[in-house]
């Protein structure tokens, strides 16, 4: 059996749907409440007893990182997952971590801690180091579209740096392949072919402020120029946005890394796992502007989700 955590979140839901569409697999989802349907198991990272019961009979556990919390809370949650997986006899754990392009960001430490914690367990592991979602530049573009349409200027705290991003759907497809093949291997009496692997799942395109401005030019039908915004003005905007203080910290860390030129991918295993090129990321920006709706432009959208759709 395969169990996917956090399936009422964006990434977890996509993984569950992808696995459910494959023949020959017994797949179940886990949420904090458990709804008796496809996401029928109660798996609450803040309730270790629910984890021990929820992981019973599971061969392959897909752990979607449980973010939206301060670091010490994430440590406690992920430590409880590792303990419960060991107690329940889970044989292989797939963990959605953070790509190396985010190594200097404040969100990286809990992910690396979790990788080490899981690697010490009695089960084999696969680490999926996911790149940052396209929702970040798409959300910035959507939020700045009205001003760009009025003034011809798009402002963002990118400096002259670039940010590597990837479609969430591609990350889900990669996780589906790893989980499905691991389950089939275990059912055949052999270790998962992905055991011990760490996959860097980055997109093949890094975007700078000028790239987003060019996408806005096409979407709005008028010339749009890029203006680098300062971190001070970005902080002021975020502090009035309703984000939690730790979300503001993580978001500013992301932008600081972009400005410093430390947010671009150096390597990626994504195309190899997908078997096709990654989805084009600029399309997400055009779609976000056309939709005209709000998108989360904070780093918290990439922190992982346990019952939260980013």
RARA-V374355 format. One record per helix or strand of 2 or more residues. SS is the DSSP state (H for helix, E for strand). FROM is the first residue (numbers start at 1). TO is the last residue. If there is no record, write none. Layout:
ss | from | to
SS | FROM | TO
SS | FROM | TO
//
This chain:
ss | from | to
E | 2 | 5
H | 10 | 20
E | 27 | 31
E | 41 | 42
H | 48 | 54
E | 60 | 64
H | 71 | 88
E | 92 | 98
H | 100 | 102
H | 108 | 119
E | 124 | 130
E | 132 | 133
H | 135 | 151
E | 153 | 156
E | 162 | 166
H | 168 | 187
E | 198 | 201
E | 205 | 208
H | 209 | 220
E | 225 | 228
H | 231 | 239
H | 245 | 259
H | 270 | 274
H | 282 | 291
H | 299 | 302
//
